[in-house]
Amino acid sequence: MRNNQDRLSAIPQDSDPPVQQPQQAEQPLQFITPTEFVELPTGGVFYPQGHPLHGAETIEIRHMTAKDEDILTSTALLKKGVAIDRLLQNIIVDRSIRVADLLVGDKNAIILAARISGYGADYEAAVVCPSCNSSVKFEFDLNQCPLVPNNLYEEQGVVRTENNTFIVHLDKMNLDVEVRLLSSKDEMHLIQLSEGKRKKKLPESPLTDQLRQIIVSVNGNVDASYIHSFIQHMPASDSRKLRSTYQKIVPNIDMTLDFVCSACDHEGEVSVPFGTNFFWPKQ
């Protein structure tokens, strides 16, 4: 028989068989887009039970990316007037939140925050001077746009109902008019209504169209035909009071900033114009 002991002893005892190292797969680069929390002007108090923003004071959004800029430059989306809404839907972190359901003030707060995080707070726009009517370039600081609180209705003598609507008393007609906050969907409806009338060369009626959207009842009467008749016959003074009061009680972003005209040195306040370069500033 072969001497296996002698044969095995010929192999060095301290040498281990070579271990083949597993080939490590290259991992793709992982990039995390920053997010931020945007304070909601409504504080979430005007959303119904079950809505993802009910009682929410903030909403989380991610910062814009180069891919989001494609949305803002899409000719098809711009033509349809849905580019901004598509952008917002992309950057809202909670996918259960629909842009169409956002109350207008909250939507405006998100738009402002997205613009500042994407392109900075400096915004140059053409402004028509209210004094000399000159069109001048002016640079606004968007960080100076404050939130309009959600409780100003108390200061205006307006009553908030359990349905999150508001009762405004009109002195001349001695009537109580119930109004509601508009959503992004309502705002889009008004834009489409105005565009439709323009294309058909029909008389435009932006004020009465808006009143039909916001008025819920008149002295408790919710009949649509009754409300329509009321709007048509409402004295201008009551109409103005209703619209001005509504603007004061809606939780929103105050886009009125100080302005100095370079042509005549007039100083005053103007509304920040929402131009095409709001989301595409000149670099």
LUMKOLFI-667516 format. One record per residue: x, y, z of N, C-alpha, C in turn. Coordinates in pm, 1 decimal, decimal comma, always signed. Each point is the difference from the previous one (the first is absolute). Layout:
BEGIN
X:Y:Z:X:Y:Z:X:Y:Z;
...
***
This chain:
BEGIN
+83,2:-120,2:+0,0:-83,2:+120,2:+0,0:+86,9:+125,5:+0,0;
-56,8:+111,6:-60,1:+77,4:+123,8:-5,3:-0,6:+66,4:+136,4;
+115,3:+58,9:+34,6:+12,8:+68,6:+128,1:-59,8:+140,3:-12,8;
-134,0:+10,7:+28,6:-67,6:+129,2:-13,1:+51,3:+103,0:+98,5;
+48,7:-52,2:+117,1:+51,9:+92,9:+100,5:+121,6:+73,6:-53,0;
+89,0:-74,5:-66,5:+119,3:+63,3:-57,9:-38,4:+98,1:-109,7;
-101,9:-37,0:-83,0:-39,6:+86,1:-112,3:-60,8:+131,0:+50,1;
-84,5:-11,6:+103,9:-63,9:+120,5:+53,4:+98,1:+91,2:+71,8;
+101,8:-64,5:+64,0:+96,2:+82,0:+73,3:+87,3:+80,6:-93,0;
-3,3:-34,6:-129,2:+80,4:+76,6:-96,8:-62,2:+135,2:-31,1;
-129,4:+14,7:+31,4:-68,4:+127,5:-25,8:+15,1:+88,9:+122,2;
+44,9:+123,7:-15,6:+15,8:+88,4:+115,4:-132,9:+14,1:+75,0;
+2,5:-18,2:+130,5:-122,3:-0,5:+79,0:-57,6:+140,5:+20,9;
+85,1:+103,5:-12,9:-50,5:+136,2:+27,6:-49,8:+71,7:-124,9;
-7,9:-69,1:-113,3:-47,2:+65,2:-123,5:-146,5:-32,8:-22,0;
-83,3:+105,2:+0,5:-143,6:-17,8:-24,9:-26,2:+14,1:-148,7;
-102,5:-68,6:-47,8:-35,9:+16,1:-140,6:-42,8:+143,0:-27,5;
+35,6:+54,8:-116,4:-35,2:+140,4:-30,2:-150,9:+21,5:+1,6;
-40,7:+109,5:+62,7:-142,8:+33,5:+7,8:-31,1:+102,6:-107,1;
-96,4:-33,9:-82,9:-37,7:+90,7:-109,4:-93,4:+108,1:+53,4;
+42,9:+125,4:-12,6:-81,0:+110,3:+48,8:-118,4:+25,7:-94,8;
-122,1:+12,9:+56,8:-115,4:+29,3:-87,3:+14,8:+137,6:-63,8;
-36,0:+9,1:-125,7:+11,2:+126,5:-72,5:-110,0:+94,5:+46,9;
+40,8:+116,4:+47,0:-96,4:+95,9:+53,3:-64,1:+79,1:-113,1;
-134,8:-4,7:-1,6:-73,3:+71,5:-104,6:+3,4:+149,5:+27,4;
+11,4:+76,1:-104,7:+0,3:+144,9:+14,5:-139,5:+48,8:+35,4;
-6,8:+81,2:+104,4:-129,0:+52,9:+43,7:-28,8:+132,0:-72,2;
-124,8:+18,0:-47,8:-33,2:+127,7:-63,9:+1,0:+112,6:+101,9;
+33,6:+118,8:-45,1:+1,7:+115,4:+89,5:-141,3:+31,0:+46,7;
-14,2:+29,8:+128,4:-129,0:+32,5:+56,9:-1,9:+148,2:+36,4;
-95,9:+73,0:-54,5:-13,1:+141,9:+28,0:-132,1:+23,0:+72,4;
+4,3:+77,8:+104,9:-120,2:+32,0:+76,8:-29,7:+147,7:-18,7;
-118,8:+31,1:-53,3:-40,1:+138,8:-19,5:-46,9:+58,1:+132,6;
+50,2:+117,4:+37,9:-42,4:+60,6:+127,6:-149,7:+30,4:+1,6;
-57,6:+0,4:+117,4:-140,0:+37,0:+17,6:-9,3:+111,8:+102,3;
-114,5:+62,8:+5,5:-25,3:+103,8:+99,8:-147,5:-2,2:+37,6;
-30,8:+57,6:+114,7:-138,2:+8,9:+45,8:-49,3:+143,0:-21,9;
-113,5:+11,9:-68,6:-58,2:+130,3:-32,3:-118,9:+25,2:+92,3;
+0,2:+114,9:+63,2:-110,3:+35,7:+89,5:-124,8:+30,2:-83,1;
-112,1:-60,7:+38,1:-125,2:+18,6:-72,2:-77,0:+118,2:+58,5;
-40,5:+96,3:-83,4:-78,3:+112,9:+51,0:-128,6:-43,3:+70,7;
-61,7:-108,1:-46,3:-124,8:-45,2:+62,3:+24,4:-71,3:+132,2;
+122,1:-45,4:+22,8:+27,0:-78,7:+118,8:-73,3:-132,6:+0,7;
-54,1:-37,4:-115,5:-72,0:-126,3:-10,8:-139,1:+0,3:+60,2;
-45,1:+115,4:+50,7:-127,5:+0,8:+72,9:-122,0:+1,7:-91,7;
+20,0:+29,7:-128,4:-115,1:+9,3:-89,6:-15,6:-121,7:-91,2;
+79,0:-103,5:+24,5:-15,1:-124,4:-74,5:-92,7:-94,5:+76,9;
-82,7:-75,2:-69,9:-94,9:-89,0:+69,5:+70,0:-117,1:+67,2;
-71,6:-62,8:+92,6:+50,9:-121,2:+63,3:+32,5:-104,0:-107,1;
+112,8:-66,8:+17,2:+40,5:-102,3:-95,9:+93,9:+50,3:-106,9;
+5,9:+131,7:-19,7:+94,5:+54,9:-97,2:+140,0:-9,2:+58,9;
+101,5:-35,9:-81,3:+136,6:-13,6:+54,0:+56,2:+126,8:+61,5;
-56,7:+117,5:-33,6:+49,7:+124,7:+57,4:-88,3:+51,8:+112,5;
-100,4:-76,9:+39,6:-86,7:+43,7:+109,5:+82,0:+16,2:+128,2;
+2,3:+122,7:+51,9:+74,9:+27,6:+121,7:+150,0:+11,9:-19,0;
+47,8:-7,9:-123,7:+144,7:+7,4:-25,4:+43,8:+146,0:-10,7;
+104,1:+36,4:+72,1:+50,5:+136,9:-4,5:+104,0:+18,8:-109,5;
+59,9:-111,1:-45,4:+102,3:+7,1:-103,9:-20,0:-111,6:-101,3;
+68,1:+13,9:-112,4:+1,5:-104,4:-102,9:+145,1:-17,1:-45,6;
+41,5:-124,4:-21,0:+137,6:-26,8:-40,1:+10,0:-5,0:-152,5;
+94,0:+74,8:-54,2:+26,7:-3,0:-144,0:+148,8:-22,6:-20,7;
+34,8:-57,8:-113,4:+141,5:-12,6:-33,4:+40,3:+115,4:-90,6;
+126,9:+27,7:-1,7:+49,5:+108,1:-84,7:-11,2:-40,5:-147,2;
-15,0:+99,2:-85,7:-10,4:-24,6:-142,6:+128,7:-59,8:-54,7;
-15,0:-80,8:-103,9:+114,7:-60,1:-67,8:-0,2:+42,0:-146,8;
+106,0:-38,8:-71,5:+7,6:+27,6:-143,5:-116,1:-66,3:-73,5;
-41,0:-116,8:+48,2:-113,0:-69,4:-62,4:-128,1:+80,0:+16,3;
-15,9:+66,7:+114,7:-118,1:+83,6:+21,8:-0,6:+120,2:-94,1;
+119,7:+47,7:-34,2:+7,4:+112,8:-93,3:-53,9:-37,7:-137,0;
+10,3:-127,9:-34,9:-57,1:-45,9:-126,3:-151,3:+25,1:-3,7;
-63,8:-15,4:+115,1:-144,1:+23,5:+8,4:-30,1:+146,3:-29,1;
+80,4:+88,1:+57,3:-24,2:+143,5:-15,0:+26,8:+50,3:-140,9;
+72,7:-77,4:-78,8:+29,1:+40,6:-137,3:-75,2:-83,2:-102,7;
-89,9:-85,8:+46,8:-78,4:-83,0:-91,5:-105,5:+85,4:-70,7;
+11,8:+11,0:-130,4:-94,3:+81,1:-77,4:-142,5:-51,7:+16,0;
-15,7:-131,7:-0,3:-133,6:-59,5:+10,9:-64,3:+32,4:+134,5;
+77,7:-13,1:+108,6:-54,2:+26,7:+133,0:-27,8:+148,6:+20,2;
+88,4:+84,8:-52,9:-20,9:+144,2:+11,2:-124,8:+42,9:-77,3;
-20,8:-59,4:-115,9:-115,9:+34,5:-81,7:-129,4:-39,3:+69,9;
+2,9:-112,9:+70,2:-118,4:-45,9:+73,4:-17,6:+74,1:+132,8;
+102,8:+72,9:+41,6:-7,3:+73,2:+125,2:+14,1:-87,1:+123,8;
+64,3:-115,8:-14,5:+11,1:-93,3:+112,5:+143,7:-23,0:+43,0;
+94,4:+76,4:-52,7:+141,6:-23,2:+30,7:+28,2:+19,1:+148,7;
-51,1:+107,3:+59,6:+25,4:+27,3:+141,6:-60,6:-109,8:+86,9;
-124,2:-39,4:-30,5:-64,6:-105,0:+78,5:+76,5:-131,7:-10,7;
+49,3:-31,8:-119,6:+76,1:-123,3:-18,8:+130,6:+5,2:+80,7;
+62,6:+117,1:+0,6:+122,0:+17,1:+79,1:-27,6:-23,0:+148,1;
-105,5:+64,6:+51,4:-31,4:-12,4:+141,6:-31,9:-144,4:+37,3;
-72,6:-69,3:-88,1:-33,5:-139,5:+28,3:+126,9:-84,1:+10,7;
+101,2:+36,8:-76,5:+127,1:-73,0:+2,2:+79,2:+23,1:+128,2;
-2,6:+121,6:+52,4:+88,2:+32,5:+112,2:-64,4:-20,9:+136,5;
-131,5:-19,6:+5,6:-64,1:-29,3:+128,9:+35,5:-142,5:+40,8;
+56,0:-15,5:+117,0:+50,2:-130,1:+44,6:-113,9:-98,8:+24,6;
-105,7:+42,8:+66,7:-113,7:-88,4:+31,0:-83,8:-20,1:-126,3;
+5,4:-119,4:-57,2:-67,6:-27,0:-126,5:-151,9:-7,2:+14,0;
-51,5:-3,1:+120,9:-145,6:-3,0:+18,0:-61,9:+139,5:-13,1;
+84,5:+103,0:-6,1:-48,9:+137,7:-13,6:-12,3:+35,2:-147,6;
-118,7:+43,1:-41,2:-23,2:+40,4:-138,5:+3,0:+152,4:-9,0;
+73,4:+51,1:-98,2:+11,5:+144,9:-17,7:-137,4:+63,1:-22,6;
-87,6:-69,4:-72,2:-132,7:+53,5:-29,6:-79,7:+29,4:+126,9;
+29,3:-73,4:+109,2:-74,3:+17,4:+124,5:+61,3:+104,2:+92,3;
+117,9:+49,8:-33,9:+63,8:+100,6:+84,6:-81,8:+128,1:+0,6;
-15,6:+60,9:+116,3:-60,4:+132,2:+5,5:+98,9:+99,8:-60,8;
-53,4:+102,6:-64,0:+81,9:+89,6:-81,7:+115,7:+61,4:+78,6;
-25,8:+43,1:+123,0:+106,0:+60,8:+79,3:+114,8:-95,0:+26,6;
-32,4:-126,2:+29,6:+104,7:-99,8:+24,0:+78,1:-29,4:-127,6;
-71,0:-5,1:-111,4:+66,6:-22,2:-128,5:+98,4:+113,3:-30,0;
-41,6:+122,3:+26,6:+88,4:+114,2:-24,5:+124,7:-6,4:+87,6;
-15,5:-46,2:+124,2:+114,6:-12,1:+90,3:+100,1:-102,6:-52,6;
-49,8:-109,3:-56,4:+88,0:-102,9:-55,2:+71,6:+52,0:-124,3;
-73,4:+71,3:-85,5:+60,4:+57,7:-120,4:+114,5:+94,1:+37,9;
-25,0:+85,2:+99,4:+101,4:+96,1:+42,2:+122,5:-71,7:+56,2;
-22,3:-100,4:+83,7:+111,6:-73,3:+60,2:+80,9:-73,8:-106,2;
-68,7:-58,7:-98,3:+68,7:-72,2:-106,7:+86,5:+95,0:-83,4;
-51,7:+118,0:-24,5:+76,0:+97,9:-79,0:+124,8:+45,8:+75,1;
-14,8:+25,9:+129,7:+113,3:+48,4:+79,3:+107,7:-107,4:+12,3;
-40,6:-124,4:+26,6:+99,2:-107,0:+14,3:+64,7:-34,0:-133,9;
-73,6:+20,0:-109,7:+52,5:-33,5:-131,5:+87,7:+106,9:-61,6;
-40,7:+126,1:+14,5:+70,5:+108,0:-69,6:+38,0:+117,6:+88,7;
-30,7:-7,4:+126,4:+33,8:+109,4:+90,2:-117,2:+95,0:+19,6;
+16,8:+93,1:+92,8:-109,0:+91,0:+36,9:-4,2:+126,8:-84,7;
+107,2:+29,0:-73,4:+1,4:+120,6:-84,2:-79,8:-24,6:-127,0;
-93,7:+88,4:-26,3:-88,5:-16,3:-116,2:-15,1:+133,5:-71,2;
+56,5:+9,5:-120,5:-11,9:+122,7:-78,6:-118,1:-11,4:-95,2;
-85,6:+101,0:+2,5:-119,7:-2,9:-84,8:-33,4:+141,1:-45,6;
-74,9:+6,5:-109,1:-46,7:+129,1:-51,0:-122,9:+42,6:+78,8;
+0,0:+124,1:+45,6:-109,4:+54,2:+80,7:-47,0:+129,9:-63,4;
-132,2:+15,8:-8,4:-56,8:+125,6:-48,9:-20,5:+91,6:+119,8;
+68,7:+111,3:+0,0:-7,2:+93,9:+111,6:-141,1:+58,0:+11,0;
-62,1:-7,2:+116,9:-135,6:+54,0:+15,2:-5,8:+151,7:-6,8;
+117,4:+65,3:+6,6:+2,4:+145,9:-3,0:+22,3:+55,3:-140,3;
+104,8:-50,1:-69,3:+33,1:+55,5:-132,0:-31,2:-95,2:-115,3;
-49,6:-121,5:+33,2:-36,9:-101,3:-100,3:+118,8:-51,1:-82,1;
+120,9:+26,6:+46,3:+117,3:-52,4:-69,6:+19,9:-147,2:+34,8;
+46,7:-76,5:-97,6:+34,5:-139,7:+25,1:+148,2:-6,2:+33,4;
+30,2:-36,4:+123,7:+138,8:+0,2:+45,6:+35,7:-136,6:+56,9;
+128,3:-30,5:-3,2:+50,2:-122,8:+59,8:+22,7:+23,1:+149,5;
-45,9:-95,5:+79,4:+18,3:+12,9:+144,5:+31,8:-137,1:+57,7;
+92,3:-4,0:+95,5:+40,5:-126,6:+61,2:-66,6:-15,3:+136,3;
-81,0:-105,3:+12,8:-70,4:-28,7:+124,3:+76,7:-103,4:+81,6;
-13,8:+9,6:+131,1:+54,0:-100,4:+91,0:-117,0:-86,1:+45,8;
-11,2:-120,3:-54,0:-113,9:-85,9:+29,1:-2,0:-48,5:+144,7;
+113,3:+11,8:+68,8:+0,8:-35,5:+142,2:-83,0:+96,4:+83,9;
-33,2:+114,1:-58,8:-76,2:+101,1:+72,9:-151,0:-18,2:-13,5;
-43,8:-107,8:-64,9:-144,0:-26,0:-16,4:-50,5:-76,5:+122,1;
-76,7:+65,0:+87,3:-42,0:-66,2:+124,1:-126,9:-84,2:-18,3;
-23,1:-87,4:+96,2:-123,6:-76,7:+3,5:-113,3:+87,5:+51,4;
-116,8:-13,0:-61,2:-121,5:+62,2:+52,9:-63,2:-101,8:+94,0;
-12,9:+29,1:+129,7:-49,6:-98,7:+96,3:-140,0:-50,2:-32,6;
-36,6:-114,2:+60,8:-129,4:-61,1:-29,4:-110,3:+46,1:+94,7;
+26,5:+101,8:+82,7:-101,1:+44,3:+95,8:-40,2:+146,2:-17,5;
+32,9:+59,4:-115,5:-31,5:+141,1:-20,0:-149,1:+25,8:-16,9;
-77,4:-106,2:-22,4:-144,7:+18,7:-14,4:-60,2:+58,9:+127,1;
+61,1:-28,2:+114,4:-51,0:+53,1:+126,0:+9,8:+152,0:+2,6;
+110,3:+52,9:-54,7:+18,4:+144,9:-3,3:-98,6:+68,5:-94,2;
-49,8:-72,7:-99,7:-90,7:+57,2:-99,2:-146,3:-15,3:+39,2;
-25,9:-53,2:+118,3:-138,6:-20,5:+43,0:-69,4:-110,1:-77,5;
+79,1:-92,5:-55,9:-53,8:-110,6:-79,2:-10,9:-123,5:+88,3;
-107,8:-74,8:-19,0:-24,8:-119,4:+81,0:+41,6:-123,9:-78,2;
+79,3:-83,8:+63,0:+38,3:-127,4:-60,9:-99,5:-107,5:+42,8;
-47,7:-79,2:-95,1:-98,0:-103,9:+29,7:+70,6:-132,1:+29,6;
-78,0:-97,7:+46,5:+55,3:-133,5:+27,3:+39,1:-72,4:-127,7;
-45,9:+49,6:-114,5:+36,2:-58,4:-130,1:+120,8:+67,5:-62,6;
+69,6:+83,0:+78,1:+117,9:+73,1:-47,8:-33,3:+97,6:-111,6;
-121,1:+54,3:+5,6:-38,0:+109,7:-87,9:-11,4:+125,8:+86,0;
-27,3:+115,4:-63,4:-2,1:+127,3:+71,7:-127,5:+77,1:-33,7;
-54,6:+66,0:+100,4:-119,7:+82,7:-18,2:+41,1:+146,6:+0,0;
-26,7:+67,9:-112,7:+30,5:+142,3:-14,2:-131,7:+75,3:-9,8;
-17,2:+101,4:+84,5:-123,2:+78,7:-3,8:+16,5:+118,8:-94,3;
-96,0:+14,2:-92,9:+0,7:+112,0:-93,4:-101,1:+103,0:+48,5;
+49,7:+120,9:+27,7:-83,2:+102,4:+63,4:-111,0:+52,0:-89,8;
+31,0:+27,5:-125,5:-97,5:+65,7:-86,7:-122,0:-88,8:-25,7;
+23,3:-127,9:-25,8:-109,9:-91,9:-25,3:-47,6:-68,3:+128,3;
+74,6:+21,6:+108,3:-34,0:-59,3:+129,7:-17,2:-151,5:-12,4;
+102,9:-62,5:-58,5:-1,8:-143,9:-21,6:+129,0:-62,6:+52,9;
-10,6:-127,3:+38,8:+117,6:-76,5:+39,6:+38,8:-92,6:-114,9;
+122,6:+14,8:-46,0:+48,4:-79,6:-111,8:+105,7:-97,5:+51,1;
-18,9:-127,0:-32,0:+93,3:-104,2:+41,2:+97,2:-28,5:-114,1;
+128,9:+5,1:+29,6:+101,9:-22,9:-102,1:+94,2:-111,6:+46,2;
+72,3:-56,5:-96,2:+93,2:-108,8:+29,1:+136,3:+32,0:-59,1;
+100,7:-72,2:+48,6:+134,6:+13,4:-55,0:+9,6:-78,0:-130,3;
+71,1:+55,2:-96,1:+16,8:-66,7:-128,6:+118,0:-96,4:+3,9;
-15,1:-108,1:-74,2:+108,3:-97,1:-15,0:+73,3:+24,6:-131,1;
+109,1:-71,1:-20,0:+73,6:+8,3:-125,7:-89,1:-40,2:-117,1;
-85,5:-99,5:+21,8:-92,0:-44,0:-104,4:-97,8:+110,6:-37,5;
-51,5:+72,8:+100,1:-91,0:+111,9:-25,8:+71,2:+110,5:-78,1;
+123,1:+26,8:+37,9:+78,7:+103,0:-67,3:+21,8:-35,7:-146,6;
+30,4:-127,1:-26,5:+19,5:-45,6:-136,8:-129,3:+11,7:-80,5;
-113,6:-28,3:+65,1:-130,3:+12,7:-67,5:-24,5:+144,2:-44,5;
+33,9:+96,1:+84,3:-18,7:+140,5:-34,7:+89,5:+40,1:-117,2;
+123,1:-49,5:+0,0:+92,1:+30,2:-110,0:-52,0:-57,4:-131,1;
-46,7:-124,4:+3,6:-52,6:-65,1:-119,9:-127,9:+68,0:-47,7;
-82,4:+45,2:+94,5:-123,1:+70,8:-36,3:+31,8:+129,7:-72,0;
+96,7:+73,8:+51,4:+40,3:+125,8:-62,2:+61,0:-23,9:-138,1;
+83,3:-104,8:-10,3:+63,2:-32,0:-127,9:-104,2:-42,3:-102,9;
-100,2:-76,3:+44,7:-106,5:-43,3:-91,1:-79,1:+117,3:-54,7;
-29,7:+96,1:+85,4:-73,9:+118,3:-44,8:+83,0:+82,7:-98,2;
+130,4:+6,5:+27,8:+86,7:+77,2:-88,3:+6,0:-61,5:-139,0;
+10,8:-133,0:-5,8:+7,4:-68,2:-128,7:-129,8:+14,7:-78,7;
-111,3:+0,2:+70,1:-130,1:+13,4:-65,3:-39,6:+145,8:-21,3;
+91,1:+90,2:+40,1:-22,4:+144,7:-13,2:-126,9:+44,0:+72,2;
-21,0:-59,7:+117,1:-112,5:+36,0:+85,1:+45,5:+102,0:+103,5;
-92,8:+81,4:+51,3:+38,1:+97,1:+103,9:+53,4:-71,9:+123,5;
+113,4:+46,2:+50,0:+57,1:-61,2:+119,2:-61,8:+60,8:+125,5;
-13,4:-82,0:+104,4:-61,6:+45,6:+125,1:+74,1:-60,7:+118,4;
+127,1:+38,3:+19,1:+81,5:-63,2:+104,8:-53,0:+22,1:+141,2;
-56,0:+117,4:+27,3:-46,9:+27,6:+135,9:-121,6:-84,9:+36,2;
-99,9:-0,8:-88,7:-120,4:-78,3:+30,9:+28,1:-150,3:-6,8;
+92,0:-40,0:-86,3:+37,7:-142,2:-5,5:+62,8:-43,2:+132,7;
+84,4:+85,8:+54,8:+62,9:-32,8:+128,0:-104,3:-3,3:+111,7;
-92,7:+94,2:-1,9:-103,4:+2,8:+103,4:-84,1:-127,1:-3,3;
-29,6:-47,9:-120,2:-77,8:-124,9:-10,0:+77,1:-118,4:+57,1;
+133,1:+7,5:-5,2:+81,9:-108,8:+52,8:+8,6:+2,8:+152,4;
+6,0:+119,4:+57,6:+24,3:+7,9:+144,2:-128,6:+3,5:+82,8;
-111,8:+46,0:-56,2:-122,9:+13,0:+79,3:-68,7:-135,0:+14,9;
-25,8:-36,2:+124,6:-66,4:-126,6:+31,6:-150,0:+20,6:+19,3;
-36,9:+107,8:+68,8:-141,2:+27,8:+25,8:-20,6:+148,3:+24,4;
-123,2:+44,0:-15,0:-38,5:+138,2:+29,5:-117,3:-6,1:+95,6;
+21,4:+49,5:+121,3:-100,7:-11,6:+106,3:-48,5:-143,5:+17,6;
+91,7:-93,0:-16,3:-31,6:-140,8:+19,2:-54,5:-70,4:-122,7;
-27,6:+74,4:-106,3:-54,6:-59,5:-122,7:+115,6:-48,4:-88,0;
+1,4:-131,1:-30,4:+110,5:-58,2:-76,8:-36,9:-24,8:-146,2;
-119,8:+40,6:-40,8:-43,4:-23,2:-138,1:+89,5:+76,9:-97,1;
+52,1:-69,3:-101,1:+94,5:+59,9:-93,8:-61,0:+116,1:-77,5;
-125,7:-15,5:-42,6:-64,8:+106,3:-76,9:-23,4:+123,4:+86,7;
-31,1:-22,3:+127,3:-20,3:+111,2:+93,2:+131,9:+75,4:+20,4;
+109,2:-74,1:+17,3:+131,6:+61,8:+19,2:+41,8:+75,9:-125,9;
-26,9:-58,8:-116,2:+34,2:+66,6:-126,2:-74,6:+132,8:-12,1;
-129,0:+0,9:+34,3:-79,9:+123,1:-7,1:+52,9:+103,2:+99,2;
+37,4:-47,1:+118,5:+54,6:+90,9:+101,1:+126,9:+68,0:-51,4;
+88,2:-77,2:-62,1:+125,6:+55,7:-50,1:-26,7:+104,8:-107,7;
-95,0:-26,3:-86,8:-30,8:+92,6:-108,6:-58,1:+132,1:+50,8;
-67,1:-4,7:+116,1:-67,0:+120,1:+50,7:+69,7:+60,4:+122,0;
+111,5:-53,9:+40,0:+70,3:+51,3:+117,4:+57,6:+138,7:-28,6;
-24,8:+97,8:+85,4:+58,0:+133,4:-18,8:+152,6:-6,9:-1,5;
+60,5:+88,2:-76,0:+145,5:-1,1:-14,2:+70,2:+16,9:+133,9;
-59,7:+79,6:+90,7:+63,3:+21,3:+130,5:+4,2:-128,7:+81,3;
-108,1:-78,1:-5,4:-1,6:-128,1:+70,3:+94,1:-100,7:-66,1;
+4,9:+3,6:-133,3:+89,9:-89,3:-72,9:+144,9:+29,1:+37,7;
+31,1:+128,1:+8,6:+137,5:+38,1:+34,6:+33,0:-41,2:+142,5;
-94,6:+18,5:+91,9:+24,3:-39,0:+138,6:+21,3:-150,2:+10,1;
-83,0:-77,0:-71,3:+10,4:-144,9:+5,8:+136,1:-46,0:-53,0;
+42,6:+56,1:-113,1:+127,1:-41,4:-59,4:+119,2:+43,2:+83,8;
-3,0:+123,4:+53,2:+112,3:+47,9:+80,9:+8,1:-75,9:+132,4;
-115,7:-28,8:+60,0:-0,8:-76,7:+124,5:+51,6:-140,5:-24,3;
-40,7:-58,0:-111,4:+44,2:-135,5:-32,8:+151,8:-5,5:-13,5;
+58,5:+99,1:-67,5:+145,1:+2,5:-17,2:+72,3:+11,3:+134,2;
-61,4:+67,1:+96,2:+63,3:+19,0:+129,9:-8,1:-123,5:+88,6;
-103,3:-80,8:-18,8:-19,1:-113,6:+91,3:+58,4:-130,3:-53,9;
+37,2:-2,2:-128,5:+54,9:-122,9:-58,3:+144,2:-20,0:+47,2;
+32,2:-111,3:+65,4:+139,6:-26,9:+36,4:+83,1:-13,6:-127,1;
+109,0:+75,1:-7,8:+72,9:+5,1:-126,7:+142,6:+49,9:+23,9;
+68,2:+27,2:-108,7:+130,0:+67,3:+1,9:-21,8:+142,9:-48,3;
+47,3:+96,7:+76,0:-13,0:+140,2:-40,3:+110,8:+32,4:-99,2;
-37,5:+14,3:-127,4:+97,0:+27,8:-105,4:+8,6:+149,6:-31,2;
-38,6:+83,9:+97,0:+10,4:+144,5:-16,1:+128,6:+48,3:+66,5;
+88,1:+58,6:-79,8:+129,9:+43,1:+52,8:+26,4:+146,9:-32,9;
+94,8:+56,5:+73,2:+38,5:+139,8:-23,7:+63,9:+14,6:-136,9;
-26,7:+114,6:-62,3:+46,4:+24,9:-136,9:+45,6:+144,2:-12,5;
+111,0:+20,3:-69,9:+49,8:+134,6:-30,5:+19,6:+9,0:-150,0;
-69,5:+93,6:-63,7:+7,5:+15,2:-145,3:+129,9:+69,7:-39,3;
+72,4:-60,3:-90,9:+126,8:+57,8:-45,6:-22,6:+115,7:-97,1;
-124,0:+15,0:-47,6:-28,5:+106,9:-96,3:-44,9:+128,6:+67,8;
-81,1:-13,3:+107,0:-53,3:+121,5:+63,7:+23,3:+4,2:+150,4;
+69,6:-102,1:+54,1:+30,3:-7,8:+143,2:-123,5:-19,0:+87,9;
-109,2:-41,4:-61,8:-120,5:-27,4:+79,8:+24,8:-117,9:+93,0;
-42,2:+12,7:+126,0:+12,3:-107,2:+97,1:-138,8:-47,6:+40,9;
-16,2:-128,3:+3,8:-128,9:-55,4:+37,8:+7,0:-151,4:+6,3;
-115,0:-63,9:-7,2:-8,0:-145,6:+1,2:-61,8:-49,1:-129,9;
+51,3:-110,8:-50,6:-55,7:-62,4:-119,5:-5,4:-150,8:+23,0;
-88,9:-65,0:-72,4:-6,1:-145,6:+5,8:+110,0:-58,1:-86,8;
+69,7:-99,8:+52,5:+106,4:-63,8:-76,6:-61,0:-66,4:-122,6;
+41,4:+38,3:-120,3:-58,1:-60,3:-120,7:+47,0:-143,4:-18,2;
-93,3:-85,4:-36,3:+32,8:-141,4:-21,7:+26,6:-18,8:-148,8;
+121,1:+37,1:-44,1:+33,7:-5,6:-141,8:+57,6:-133,9:-40,7;
+30,6:-12,0:-130,2:+52,8:-125,6:-53,6:+137,8:-33,4:+56,6;
+72,2:+103,3:+45,7:+135,3:-24,6:+52,6:+0,5:-24,2:+150,4;
-119,1:-17,1:+60,6:-4,7:-27,5:+143,3:+72,4:-130,8:+30,5;
-21,8:-100,8:-86,3:+66,7:-127,9:+18,0:+113,1:-19,5:-100,5;
+30,4:+101,9:-77,2:+110,1:-13,6:-95,9:+73,3:+132,3:-7,7;
+64,8:+40,7:+109,7:+66,5:+131,3:+1,1:+119,5:+3,1:-93,0;
+34,5:+120,3:-42,2:+116,8:+17,2:-85,5:+125,6:-22,7:+84,2;
+87,6:-85,8:-51,6:+121,4:-33,4:+74,0:+112,4:+97,3:-38,7;
***
